Amino acid sequence: MGSDGEAMRVIAVVTARWNSTRLPGKMLADINGRPMLQVVIDQCYKSAVDEVVVATTHNSKEIIDYCESVSQLWVAGDEEDIIQRLYLASEKEDADLIIRAWGDSPCTNPQVINKLIRAWETNDNDYIYAPYEPKGVSAALITADRLAEDYRTIVNNDDKLWYHKYCIRQPYALALLLRYDLSGVNLSVDDEQSLELARSIIV
């Protein structure tokens, strides 16, 4: 709950761009009858979020066209500025909390998302992430207030692009612990081999 007693509005923002050097067009690659991006969206909707928004880039026409074709909420921004795209999505949906999900992670786990939300309710950190989950399963949470502040103040281009790496270095970040470190497992889709692996896992 917010300080005024009203329920917090939580959205998932799936960052996705069309350009990929190792696997062009991977965001819409077929995974057992669904585009990979749709699989990530569906996984996010299984969690406790109120809405899902795709945050893509101005030059990702294929992704924009897909979102339009399925009535999926989307925003588009600078390809080199993740903060801007997250902020645009947050403003579009008047969010209080933002779950960032990655468009190349069809194994995104709704339970991890819910764990992040519960951790924020207990700890109230501005950024919460799960570094010991397998890559491609996890997500991260940021408050809308922190995102807005960073959008106004961060000027370094690398920090704008690699925003997650920036956030985890900050004192306001909280890393969730696991009994076992599974961070060496990679279930994100980067090439044909990892795409086939995703197809073997997801039904």
Protein Blocks (a to p, Z undefined) as FASTA:
>chain_A
ZZkopacdddddddddfbdfklghklmpceehiafklmmmmmmmmmmbfbdcddddfklm
mlmmmmmmnopacddddfklmklmmmmmmmmnopabdcdddfklmkbcfklmmmmmmmmm
mnopabdcdfkbcehkaccdddfklmmmmmmmmmbfklmmmmmlmmmmpmkbccdddfbd
cklpccbdfbfklmmmmmmmpZZ
